[in-house]
Amino acid sequence: MKEKPEAKQRSINGNTLECPVCKNDTFWMRKTLMNTKGMTFFKLDWANKEAQNYVCDSCGYVHWFIQP
Ligand SMILES: [Zn+2]
């Protein structure tokens, strides 16, 4: 099942991640490289970094995290 990884609880710096939209607490993760043409619009230094997306398994809300 590489198309959609297993959804499970996630924690960010020790804090359990909870969806602000539907209050669900299980998410599946994918990684996205931040160097798409759309991102150059922002002209930011982290434009080429890899971001982690935690996608709510209930409503699909995408949480973005960029490693420092
Ligand atoms: Zn949700």
N, CA, C, O and the ligand as a Tripos MOL2 file, in Angstrom:
@<TRIPOS>MOLECULE
protein
  273   271    69     0     0
PROTEIN
NO_CHARGES

@<TRIPOS>ATOM
      1 N           0.8380   -1.2020    0.0000 N.3       1 MET1
      2 CA          0.0000    0.0000    0.0000 C.3       1 MET1
      3 C           0.8680    1.2450    0.0000 C.2       1 MET1
      4 O           0.7810    2.0540    0.9240 O.2       1 MET1
      5 N           1.6950    1.4160   -1.0060 N.am      2 LYS2
      6 CA          2.5360    2.6100   -1.0180 C.3       2 LYS2
      7 C           1.7800    3.8370   -1.5200 C.2       2 LYS2
      8 O           2.2660    4.9600   -1.3880 O.2       2 LYS2
      9 N           0.6120    3.6330   -2.0860 N.am      3 GLU3
     10 CA         -0.1690    4.7780   -2.5460 C.3       3 GLU3
     11 C          -0.7130    5.5820   -1.3690 C.2       3 GLU3
     12 O          -0.7460    6.8120   -1.4030 O.2       3 GLU3
     13 N          -1.1340    4.8740   -0.3370 N.am      4 LYS4
     14 CA         -1.6520    5.5650    0.8400 C.3       4 LYS4
     15 C          -1.1450    4.8630    2.0900 C.2       4 LYS4
     16 O          -1.6720    3.8170    2.4690 O.2       4 LYS4
     17 N          -0.1230    5.4270    2.7350 N.am      5 PRO5
     18 CA          0.4450    4.7950    3.9390 C.3       5 PRO5
     19 C          -0.5910    4.6950    5.0460 C.2       5 PRO5
     20 O          -1.6230    5.3650    5.0340 O.2       5 PRO5
     21 N          -0.2780    3.8430    5.9910 N.am      6 GLU6
     22 CA         -1.1780    3.6300    7.1090 C.3       6 GLU6
     23 C          -1.3450    4.8960    7.9410 C.2       6 GLU6
     24 O          -0.3720    5.5930    8.2290 O.2       6 GLU6
     25 N          -2.5590    5.1790    8.3150 N.am      7 ALA7
     26 CA         -2.8290    6.3350    9.1570 C.3       7 ALA7
     27 C          -2.6380    5.9510   10.6180 C.2       7 ALA7
     28 O          -3.0820    4.8900   11.0560 O.2       7 ALA7
     29 N          -1.9760    6.8250   11.3630 N.am      8 LYS8
     30 CA         -1.7880    6.5830   12.7870 C.3       8 LYS8
     31 C          -1.5780    7.9100   13.5000 C.2       8 LYS8
     32 O          -1.4810    8.9620   12.8690 O.2       8 LYS8
     33 N          -1.5110    7.8410   14.8260 N.am      9 GLN9
     34 CA         -1.2840    9.0560   15.5930 C.3       9 GLN9
     35 C           0.1170    9.5860   15.3290 C.2       9 GLN9
     36 O           1.0610    8.8150   15.1570 O.2       9 GLN9
     37 N           0.2410   10.8870   15.3000 N.am     10 ARG10
     38 CA          1.5380   11.5240   15.0910 C.3      10 ARG10
     39 C           1.7800   12.5230   16.2040 C.2      10 ARG10
     40 O           0.8450   13.1030   16.7560 O.2      10 ARG10
     41 N           3.0510   12.7150   16.5230 N.am     11 SER11
     42 CA          3.3660   13.7390   17.5080 C.3      11 SER11
     43 C           4.4580   14.6430   16.9540 C.2      11 SER11
     44 O           5.4060   14.1890   16.3130 O.2      11 SER11
     45 N           4.2980   15.9290   17.2180 N.am     12 ILE12
     46 CA          5.2410   16.9410   16.7640 C.3      12 ILE12
     47 C           5.9100   17.5410   17.9860 C.2      12 ILE12
     48 O           5.2590   18.2180   18.7820 O.2      12 ILE12
     49 N           7.2040   17.2990   18.1420 N.am     13 ASN13
     50 CA          7.9330   17.7810   19.3120 C.3      13 ASN13
     51 C           7.2290   17.4090   20.6090 C.2      13 ASN13
     52 O           7.1660   18.2080   21.5430 O.2      13 ASN13
     53 N           6.7140   16.2200   20.6580 N.am     14 GLY14
     54 CA          6.0860   15.7290   21.8720 C.3      14 GLY14
     55 C           4.6210   16.0700   22.0110 C.2      14 GLY14
     56 O           3.9720   15.6660   22.9760 O.2      14 GLY14
     57 N           4.0980   16.8120   21.0540 N.am     15 ASN15
     58 CA          2.6860   17.1810   21.1060 C.3      15 ASN15
     59 C           1.8850   16.3340   20.1130 C.2      15 ASN15
     60 O           2.2110   16.2600   18.9290 O.2      15 ASN15
     61 N           0.8580   15.7170   20.6130 N.am     16 THR16
     62 CA          0.0360   14.9020   19.7310 C.3      16 THR16
     63 C          -0.6750   15.7800   18.7130 C.2      16 THR16
     64 O          -1.3290   16.7650   19.0580 O.2      16 THR16
     65 N          -0.5310   15.4020   17.4690 N.am     17 LEU17
     66 CA         -1.1550   16.1800   16.3990 C.3      17 LEU17
     67 C          -2.6500   15.8980   16.3380 C.2      17 LEU17
     68 O          -3.0820   14.7460   16.3160 O.2      17 LEU17
     69 N          -3.4290   16.9740   16.3100 N.am     18 GLU18
     70 CA         -4.8790   16.8330   16.1960 C.3      18 GLU18
     71 C          -5.3770   17.7340   15.0810 C.2      18 GLU18
     72 O          -4.9830   18.8960   14.9860 O.2      18 GLU18
     73 N          -6.2320   17.1990   14.2500 N.am     19 CYS19
     74 CA         -6.7510   17.9880   13.1410 C.3      19 CYS19
     75 C          -7.5980   19.1450   13.6740 C.2      19 CYS19
     76 O          -8.5360   18.9170   14.4370 O.2      19 CYS19
     77 N          -7.2780   20.3930   13.2800 N.am     20 PRO20
     78 CA         -8.0500   21.5530   13.7630 C.3      20 PRO20
     79 C          -9.4340   21.6410   13.1300 C.2      20 PRO20
     80 O         -10.2910   22.4000   13.5810 O.2      20 PRO20
     81 N          -9.6340   20.8660   12.0980 N.am     21 VAL21
     82 CA        -10.9120   20.9370   11.3870 C.3      21 VAL21
     83 C         -11.9190   19.9440   11.9560 C.2      21 VAL21
     84 O         -13.0470   20.3130   12.2840 O.2      21 VAL21
     85 N         -11.5050   18.6790   12.0730 N.am     22 CYS22
     86 CA        -12.4680   17.6440   12.4570 C.3      22 CYS22
     87 C         -12.0910   16.9290   13.7570 C.2      22 CYS22
     88 O         -12.7900   16.0110   14.1860 O.2      22 CYS22
     89 N         -10.9710   17.3530   14.3910 N.am     23 LYS23
     90 CA        -10.5310   16.7970   15.6790 C.3      23 LYS23
     91 C         -10.0560   15.3480   15.5920 C.2      23 LYS23
     92 O          -9.8630   14.6970   16.6180 O.2      23 LYS23
     93 N          -9.8720   14.8550   14.4060 N.am     24 ASN24
     94 CA         -9.3240   13.5120   14.2330 C.3      24 ASN24
     95 C          -7.8530   13.4990   14.6530 C.2      24 ASN24
     96 O          -7.1750   14.5250   14.5890 O.2      24 ASN24
     97 N          -7.3650   12.3390   15.0800 N.am     25 ASP25
     98 CA         -5.9590   12.2870   15.5190 C.3      25 ASP25
     99 C          -5.1470   11.2110   14.8020 C.2      25 ASP25
    100 O          -4.0960   10.7980   15.2930 O.2      25 ASP25
    101 N          -5.6200   10.7600   13.6610 N.am     26 THR26
    102 CA         -4.8130    9.8340   12.8700 C.3      26 THR26
    103 C          -4.5210   10.4630   11.5080 C.2      26 THR26
    104 O          -5.3950   11.0320   10.8530 O.2      26 THR26
    105 N          -3.2620   10.3350   11.1150 N.am     27 PHE27
    106 CA         -2.8010   10.9770    9.8920 C.3      27 PHE27
    107 C          -1.8950   10.0340    9.1200 C.2      27 PHE27
    108 O          -1.2220    9.1960    9.7200 O.2      27 PHE27
    109 N          -1.8670   10.1560    7.8270 N.am     28 TRP28
    110 CA         -0.8620    9.4600    7.0420 C.3      28 TRP28
    111 C           0.1190   10.4950    6.5110 C.2      28 TRP28
    112 O          -0.2200   11.6620    6.3100 O.2      28 TRP28
    113 N           1.3330   10.0370    6.2920 N.am     29 MET29
    114 CA          2.4150   10.9660    5.9900 C.3      29 MET29
    115 C           2.9310   10.7780    4.5750 C.2      29 MET29
    116 O           3.0170    9.6610    4.0650 O.2      29 MET29
    117 N           3.2650   11.8800    3.9650 N.am     30 ARG30
    118 CA          3.9740   11.8410    2.6900 C.3      30 ARG30
    119 C           5.0250   12.9440    2.7190 C.2      30 ARG30
    120 O           4.9300   13.8880    3.5040 O.2      30 ARG30
    121 N           6.0190   12.8140    1.8610 N.am     31 LYS31
    122 CA          7.0450   13.8470    1.7830 C.3      31 LYS31
    123 C           6.9400   14.5680    0.4500 C.2      31 LYS31
    124 O           6.6830   13.9640   -0.5920 O.2      31 LYS31
    125 N           7.1470   15.8750    0.5120 N.am     32 THR32
    126 CA          7.0430   16.6880   -0.6920 C.3      32 THR32
    127 C           8.2680   17.5870   -0.8010 C.2      32 THR32
    128 O           8.6470   18.2500    0.1650 O.2      32 THR32
    129 N           8.8680   17.6090   -1.9460 N.am     33 LEU33
    130 CA          9.9980   18.4930   -2.1650 C.3      33 LEU33
    131 C           9.4690   19.8860   -2.5000 C.2      33 LEU33
    132 O           8.6110   20.0560   -3.3660 O.2      33 LEU33
    133 N          10.0110   20.8820   -1.7810 N.am     34 MET34
    134 CA          9.4590   22.2290   -1.8920 C.3      34 MET34
    135 C          10.0810   23.0270   -3.0400 C.2      34 MET34
    136 O          10.3190   24.2260   -2.8930 O.2      34 MET34
    137 N          10.3430   22.3950   -4.1570 N.am     35 ASN35
    138 CA         11.0040   23.1280   -5.2420 C.3      35 ASN35
    139 C          10.1530   23.1790   -6.5050 C.2      35 ASN35
    140 O          10.6720   23.2900   -7.6160 O.2      35 ASN35
    141 N           8.8630   23.0980   -6.3190 N.am     36 THR36
    142 CA          7.9870   23.1770   -7.4820 C.3      36 THR36
    143 C           7.9290   24.6180   -7.9810 C.2      36 THR36
    144 O           8.2520   25.5510   -7.2460 O.2      36 THR36
    145 N           7.5270   24.7860   -9.1990 N.am     37 LYS37
    146 CA          7.4610   26.1340   -9.7740 C.3      37 LYS37
    147 C           6.5200   27.0330   -8.9900 C.2      37 LYS37
    148 O           6.7560   28.2360   -8.8800 O.2      37 LYS37
    149 N           5.4750   26.4680   -8.4550 N.am     38 GLY38
    150 CA          4.5310   27.2610   -7.6950 C.3      38 GLY38
    151 C           5.1520   27.8670   -6.4570 C.2      38 GLY38
    152 O           4.7590   28.9480   -6.0180 O.2      38 GLY38
    153 N           6.1490   27.1510   -5.8810 N.am     39 MET39
    154 CA          6.7660   27.6210   -4.6540 C.3      39 MET39
    155 C           7.7360   28.7730   -4.8920 C.2      39 MET39
    156 O           8.0380   29.5170   -3.9590 O.2      39 MET39
    157 N           8.2250   28.9350   -6.1000 N.am     40 THR40
    158 CA          9.1600   30.0370   -6.3490 C.3      40 THR40
    159 C           8.4600   31.3770   -6.1770 C.2      40 THR40
    160 O           9.1110   32.4110   -6.0250 O.2      40 THR40
    161 N           7.1700   31.3540   -6.2000 N.am     41 PHE41
    162 CA          6.3860   32.5690   -5.9850 C.3      41 PHE41
    163 C           6.7300   33.1990   -4.6530 C.2      41 PHE41
    164 O           6.7390   34.4240   -4.5230 O.2      41 PHE41
    165 N           7.0130   32.3660   -3.6610 N.am     42 PHE42
    166 CA          7.2740   32.8730   -2.3180 C.3      42 PHE42
    167 C           8.7020   33.3750   -2.1420 C.2      42 PHE42
    168 O           8.9830   34.1560   -1.2330 O.2      42 PHE42
    169 N           9.6050   32.9240   -3.0120 N.am     43 LYS43
    170 CA         11.0020   33.3640   -2.9730 C.3      43 LYS43
    171 C          11.6130   33.1860   -1.5960 C.2      43 LYS43
    172 O          12.2180   34.1100   -1.0520 O.2      43 LYS43
    173 N          11.4550   32.0110   -1.0390 N.am     44 LEU44
    174 CA         11.9620   31.7600    0.3060 C.3      44 LEU44
    175 C          13.1650   30.8310    0.2760 C.2      44 LEU44
    176 O          13.3310   30.0350   -0.6480 O.2      44 LEU44
    177 N          13.9980   30.9450    1.3000 N.am     45 ASP45
    178 CA         15.2220   30.1520    1.3640 C.3      45 ASP45
    179 C          14.9420   28.6580    1.4440 C.2      45 ASP45
    180 O          15.7310   27.8470    0.9590 O.2      45 ASP45
    181 N          13.8410   28.3000    2.0450 N.am     46 TRP46
    182 CA         13.5540   26.8820    2.2370 C.3      46 TRP46
    183 C          12.8340   26.2690    1.0380 C.2      46 TRP46
    184 O          12.2660   25.1810    1.1270 O.2      46 TRP46
    185 N          12.8700   26.9780   -0.0700 N.am     47 ALA47
    186 CA         12.1030   26.5270   -1.2270 C.3      47 ALA47
    187 C          12.5500   25.1630   -1.7450 C.2      47 ALA47
    188 O          11.7760   24.4620   -2.3970 O.2      47 ALA47
    189 N          13.7990   24.7810   -1.4570 N.am     48 ASN48
    190 CA         14.2740   23.4960   -1.9580 C.3      48 ASN48
    191 C          14.3020   22.4210   -0.8880 C.2      48 ASN48
    192 O          14.8120   21.3270   -1.1270 O.2      48 ASN48
    193 N          13.7730   22.7080    0.2640 N.am     49 LYS49
    194 CA         13.7740   21.7140    1.3290 C.3      49 LYS49
    195 C          12.6440   20.7140    1.1630 C.2      49 LYS49
    196 O          11.6890   20.9170    0.4130 O.2      49 LYS49
    197 N          12.8030   19.6280    1.9000 N.am     50 GLU50
    198 CA         11.7870   18.6060    1.8750 C.3      50 GLU50
    199 C          10.8040   18.8570    3.0080 C.2      50 GLU50
    200 O          11.1970   19.0790    4.1530 O.2      50 GLU50
    201 N           9.5440   18.8190    2.6780 N.am     51 ALA51
    202 CA          8.5130   19.0170    3.6850 C.3      51 ALA51
    203 C           7.8080   17.7000    3.9610 C.2      51 ALA51
    204 O           7.6810   16.8480    3.0810 O.2      51 ALA51
    205 N           7.3520   17.5490    5.1980 N.am     52 GLN52
    206 CA          6.5360   16.4050    5.5490 C.3      52 GLN52
    207 C           5.0850   16.8560    5.5910 C.2      52 GLN52
    208 O           4.7500   17.8750    6.1950 O.2      52 GLN52
    209 N           4.2520   16.0960    4.9520 N.am     53 ASN53
    210 CA          2.8250   16.3760    4.9920 C.3      53 ASN53
    211 C           2.1500   15.3140    5.8380 C.2      53 ASN53
    212 O           2.3020   14.1180    5.5860 O.2      53 ASN53
    213 N           1.4070   15.7520    6.8390 N.am     54 TYR54
    214 CA          0.5660   14.8270    7.5870 C.3      54 TYR54
    215 C          -0.8660   15.1090    7.1580 C.2      54 TYR54
    216 O          -1.3990   16.1960    7.3840 O.2      54 TYR54
    217 N          -1.4670   14.1240    6.5450 N.am     55 VAL55
    218 CA         -2.7930   14.3130    5.9790 C.3      55 VAL55
    219 C          -3.8240   13.6550    6.8760 C.2      55 VAL55
    220 O          -3.7350   12.4640    7.1750 O.2      55 VAL55
    221 N          -4.7960   14.4340    7.3000 N.am     56 CYS56
    222 CA         -5.8580   13.9170    8.1560 C.3      56 CYS56
    223 C          -6.5720   12.7580    7.4530 C.2      56 CYS56
    224 O          -7.0050   12.8720    6.3060 O.2      56 CYS56
    225 N          -6.6780   11.6470    8.1730 N.am     57 ASP57
    226 CA         -7.2870   10.4610    7.5700 C.3      57 ASP57
    227 C          -8.8050   10.5820    7.4960 C.2      57 ASP57
    228 O          -9.4720    9.7890    6.8320 O.2      57 ASP57
    229 N          -9.3360   11.5780    8.1830 N.am     58 SER58
    230 CA        -10.7880   11.7300    8.2210 C.3      58 SER58
    231 C         -11.2860   12.7470    7.1910 C.2      58 SER58
    232 O         -12.1770   12.4450    6.3970 O.2      58 SER58
    233 N         -10.6980   13.9730    7.2080 N.am     59 CYS59
    234 CA        -11.2080   15.0280    6.3320 C.3      59 CYS59
    235 C         -10.2280   15.4100    5.2320 C.2      59 CYS59
    236 O         -10.5990   16.1150    4.2940 O.2      59 CYS59
    237 N          -8.9740   14.9530    5.3350 N.am     60 GLY60
    238 CA         -8.0120   15.2300    4.2740 C.3      60 GLY60
    239 C          -7.2310   16.5200    4.4340 C.2      60 GLY60
    240 O          -6.4570   16.8910    3.5510 O.2      60 GLY60
    241 N          -7.4240   17.2080    5.5490 N.am     61 TYR61
    242 CA         -6.6830   18.4410    5.7820 C.3      61 TYR61
    243 C          -5.1840   18.1460    5.8300 C.2      61 TYR61
    244 O          -4.7610   17.2040    6.5010 O.2      61 TYR61
    245 N          -4.3810   18.9400    5.1260 N.am     62 VAL62
    246 CA         -2.9500   18.6830    5.0300 C.3      62 VAL62
    247 C          -2.1720   19.6190    5.9550 C.2      62 VAL62
    248 O          -2.2640   20.8420    5.8520 O.2      62 VAL62
    249 N          -1.4010   19.0080    6.8630 N.am     63 HIS63
    250 CA         -0.5280   19.7680    7.7460 C.3      63 HIS63
    251 C           0.8750   19.7230    7.1820 C.2      63 HIS63
    252 O           1.3790   18.6470    6.8600 O.2      63 HIS63
    253 N           1.5190   20.8810    7.0560 N.am     64 TRP64
    254 CA          2.8480   20.9610    6.4690 C.3      64 TRP64
    255 C           3.8910   21.1740    7.5550 C.2      64 TRP64
    256 O           3.7290   22.0220    8.4330 O.2      64 TRP64
    257 N           4.9660   20.3890    7.4840 N.am     65 PHE65
    258 CA          6.0730   20.5760    8.4150 C.3      65 PHE65
    259 C           7.3840   20.5890    7.6320 C.2      65 PHE65
    260 O           7.6460   19.7140    6.8070 O.2      65 PHE65
    261 N           8.1950   21.5990    7.9120 N.am     66 ILE66
    262 CA          9.4880   21.7060    7.2540 C.3      66 ILE66
    263 C          10.5730   21.5620    8.2920 C.2      66 ILE66
    264 O          10.6260   22.3260    9.2560 O.2      66 ILE66
    265 N          11.4350   20.5920    8.1020 N.am     67 GLN67
    266 CA         12.4920   20.3350    9.0750 C.3      67 GLN67
    267 C          13.4580   21.5160    9.1290 C.2      67 GLN67
    268 O          13.8990   22.0040    8.0890 O.2      67 GLN67
    269 N          13.7870   21.9740   10.3330 N.am     68 PRO68
    270 CA         14.7230   23.0910   10.4640 C.3      68 PRO68
    271 C          16.1380   22.7000   10.0220 C.2      68 PRO68
    272 O          17.0500   23.5250   10.0700 O.2      68 PRO68
    273 ZN         -9.5110   16.3410    9.7630 Zn       69 ZN69
@<TRIPOS>BOND
     1     1     2 1
     2     2     3 1
     3     3     4 2
     4     3     5 am
     5     5     6 1
     6     6     7 1
     7     7     8 2
     8     7     9 am
     9     9    10 1
    10    10    11 1
    11    11    12 2
    12    11    13 am
    13    13    14 1
    14    14    15 1
    15    15    16 2
    16    15    17 am
    17    17    18 1
    18    18    19 1
    19    19    20 2
    20    19    21 am
    21    21    22 1
    22    22    23 1
    23    23    24 2
    24    23    25 am
    25    25    26 1
    26    26    27 1
    27    27    28 2
    28    27    29 am
    29    29    30 1
    30    30    31 1
    31    31    32 2
    32    31    33 am
    33    33    34 1
    34    34    35 1
    35    35    36 2
    36    35    37 am
    37    37    38 1
    38    38    39 1
    39    39    40 2
    40    39    41 am
    41    41    42 1
    42    42    43 1
    43    43    44 2
    44    43    45 am
    45    45    46 1
    46    46    47 1
    47    47    48 2
    48    47    49 am
    49    49    50 1
    50    50    51 1
    51    51    52 2
    52    51    53 am
    53    53    54 1
    54    54    55 1
    55    55    56 2
    56    55    57 am
    57    57    58 1
    58    58    59 1
    59    59    60 2
    60    59    61 am
    61    61    62 1
    62    62    63 1
    63    63    64 2
    64    63    65 am
    65    65    66 1
    66    66    67 1
    67    67    68 2
    68    67    69 am
    69    69    70 1
    70    70    71 1
    71    71    72 2
    72    71    73 am
    73    73    74 1
    74    74    75 1
    75    75    76 2
    76    75    77 am
    77    77    78 1
    78    78    79 1
    79    79    80 2
    80    79    81 am
    81    81    82 1
    82    82    83 1
    83    83    84 2
    84    83    85 am
    85    85    86 1
    86    86    87 1
    87    87    88 2
    88    87    89 am
    89    89    90 1
    90    90    91 1
    91    91    92 2
    92    91    93 am
    93    93    94 1
    94    94    95 1
    95    95    96 2
    96    95    97 am
    97    97    98 1
    98    98    99 1
    99    99   100 2
   100    99   101 am
   101   101   102 1
   102   102   103 1
   103   103   104 2
   104   103   105 am
   105   105   106 1
   106   106   107 1
   107   107   108 2
   108   107   109 am
   109   109   110 1
   110   110   111 1
   111   111   112 2
   112   111   113 am
   113   113   114 1
   114   114   115 1
   115   115   116 2
   116   115   117 am
   117   117   118 1
   118   118   119 1
   119   119   120 2
   120   119   121 am
   121   121   122 1
   122   122   123 1
   123   123   124 2
   124   123   125 am
   125   125   126 1
   126   126   127 1
   127   127   128 2
   128   127   129 am
   129   129   130 1
   130   130   131 1
   131   131   132 2
   132   131   133 am
   133   133   134 1
   134   134   135 1
   135   135   136 2
   136   135   137 am
   137   137   138 1
   138   138   139 1
   139   139   140 2
   140   139   141 am
   141   141   142 1
   142   142   143 1
   143   143   144 2
   144   143   145 am
   145   145   146 1
   146   146   147 1
   147   147   148 2
   148   147   149 am
   149   149   150 1
   150   150   151 1
   151   151   152 2
   152   151   153 am
   153   153   154 1
   154   154   155 1
   155   155   156 2
   156   155   157 am
   157   157   158 1
   158   158   159 1
   159   159   160 2
   160   159   161 am
   161   161   162 1
   162   162   163 1
   163   163   164 2
   164   163   165 am
   165   165   166 1
   166   166   167 1
   167   167   168 2
   168   167   169 am
   169   169   170 1
   170   170   171 1
   171   171   172 2
   172   171   173 am
   173   173   174 1
   174   174   175 1
   175   175   176 2
   176   175   177 am
   177   177   178 1
   178   178   179 1
   179   179   180 2
   180   179   181 am
   181   181   182 1
   182   182   183 1
   183   183   184 2
   184   183   185 am
   185   185   186 1
   186   186   187 1
   187   187   188 2
   188   187   189 am
   189   189   190 1
   190   190   191 1
   191   191   192 2
   192   191   193 am
   193   193   194 1
   194   194   195 1
   195   195   196 2
   196   195   197 am
   197   197   198 1
   198   198   199 1
   199   199   200 2
   200   199   201 am
   201   201   202 1
   202   202   203 1
   203   203   204 2
   204   203   205 am
   205   205   206 1
   206   206   207 1
   207   207   208 2
   208   207   209 am
   209   209   210 1
   210   210   211 1
   211   211   212 2
   212   211   213 am
   213   213   214 1
   214   214   215 1
   215   215   216 2
   216   215   217 am
   217   217   218 1
   218   218   219 1
   219   219   220 2
   220   219   221 am
   221   221   222 1
   222   222   223 1
   223   223   224 2
   224   223   225 am
   225   225   226 1
   226   226   227 1
   227   227   228 2
   228   227   229 am
   229   229   230 1
   230   230   231 1
   231   231   232 2
   232   231   233 am
   233   233   234 1
   234   234   235 1
   235   235   236 2
   236   235   237 am
   237   237   238 1
   238   238   239 1
   239   239   240 2
   240   239   241 am
   241   241   242 1
   242   242   243 1
   243   243   244 2
   244   243   245 am
   245   245   246 1
   246   246   247 1
   247   247   248 2
   248   247   249 am
   249   249   250 1
   250   250   251 1
   251   251   252 2
   252   251   253 am
   253   253   254 1
   254   254   255 1
   255   255   256 2
   256   255   257 am
   257   257   258 1
   258   258   259 1
   259   259   260 2
   260   259   261 am
   261   261   262 1
   262   262   263 1
   263   263   264 2
   264   263   265 am
   265   265   266 1
   266   266   267 1
   267   267   268 2
   268   267   269 am
   269   269   270 1
   270   270   271 1
   271   271   272 2
@<TRIPOS>SUBSTRUCTURE
     1 MET1         2 RESIDUE 1 A MET
     2 LYS2         6 RESIDUE 1 A LYS
     3 GLU3        10 RESIDUE 1 A GLU
     4 LYS4        14 RESIDUE 1 A LYS
     5 PRO5        18 RESIDUE 1 A PRO
     6 GLU6        22 RESIDUE 1 A GLU
     7 ALA7        26 RESIDUE 1 A ALA
     8 LYS8        30 RESIDUE 1 A LYS
     9 GLN9        34 RESIDUE 1 A GLN
    10 ARG10       38 RESIDUE 1 A ARG
    11 SER11       42 RESIDUE 1 A SER
    12 ILE12       46 RESIDUE 1 A ILE
    13 ASN13       50 RESIDUE 1 A ASN
    14 GLY14       54 RESIDUE 1 A GLY
    15 ASN15       58 RESIDUE 1 A ASN
    16 THR16       62 RESIDUE 1 A THR
    17 LEU17       66 RESIDUE 1 A LEU
    18 GLU18       70 RESIDUE 1 A GLU
    19 CYS19       74 RESIDUE 1 A CYS
    20 PRO20       78 RESIDUE 1 A PRO
    21 VAL21       82 RESIDUE 1 A VAL
    22 CYS22       86 RESIDUE 1 A CYS
    23 LYS23       90 RESIDUE 1 A LYS
    24 ASN24       94 RESIDUE 1 A ASN
    25 ASP25       98 RESIDUE 1 A ASP
    26 THR26      102 RESIDUE 1 A THR
    27 PHE27      106 RESIDUE 1 A PHE
    28 TRP28      110 RESIDUE 1 A TRP
    29 MET29      114 RESIDUE 1 A MET
    30 ARG30      118 RESIDUE 1 A ARG
    31 LYS31      122 RESIDUE 1 A LYS
    32 THR32      126 RESIDUE 1 A THR
    33 LEU33      130 RESIDUE 1 A LEU
    34 MET34      134 RESIDUE 1 A MET
    35 ASN35      138 RESIDUE 1 A ASN
    36 THR36      142 RESIDUE 1 A THR
    37 LYS37      146 RESIDUE 1 A LYS
    38 GLY38      150 RESIDUE 1 A GLY
    39 MET39      154 RESIDUE 1 A MET
    40 THR40      158 RESIDUE 1 A THR
    41 PHE41      162 RESIDUE 1 A PHE
    42 PHE42      166 RESIDUE 1 A PHE
    43 LYS43      170 RESIDUE 1 A LYS
    44 LEU44      174 RESIDUE 1 A LEU
    45 ASP45      178 RESIDUE 1 A ASP
    46 TRP46      182 RESIDUE 1 A TRP
    47 ALA47      186 RESIDUE 1 A ALA
    48 ASN48      190 RESIDUE 1 A ASN
    49 LYS49      194 RESIDUE 1 A LYS
    50 GLU50      198 RESIDUE 1 A GLU
    51 ALA51      202 RESIDUE 1 A ALA
    52 GLN52      206 RESIDUE 1 A GLN
    53 ASN53      210 RESIDUE 1 A ASN
    54 TYR54      214 RESIDUE 1 A TYR
    55 VAL55      218 RESIDUE 1 A VAL
    56 CYS56      222 RESIDUE 1 A CYS
    57 ASP57      226 RESIDUE 1 A ASP
    58 SER58      230 RESIDUE 1 A SER
    59 CYS59      234 RESIDUE 1 A CYS
    60 GLY60      238 RESIDUE 1 A GLY
    61 TYR61      242 RESIDUE 1 A TYR
    62 VAL62      246 RESIDUE 1 A VAL
    63 HIS63      250 RESIDUE 1 A HIS
    64 TRP64      254 RESIDUE 1 A TRP
    65 PHE65      258 RESIDUE 1 A PHE
    66 ILE66      262 RESIDUE 1 A ILE
    67 GLN67      266 RESIDUE 1 A GLN
    68 PRO68      270 RESIDUE 1 A PRO
    69 ZN69       273 GROUP 0 **** ****
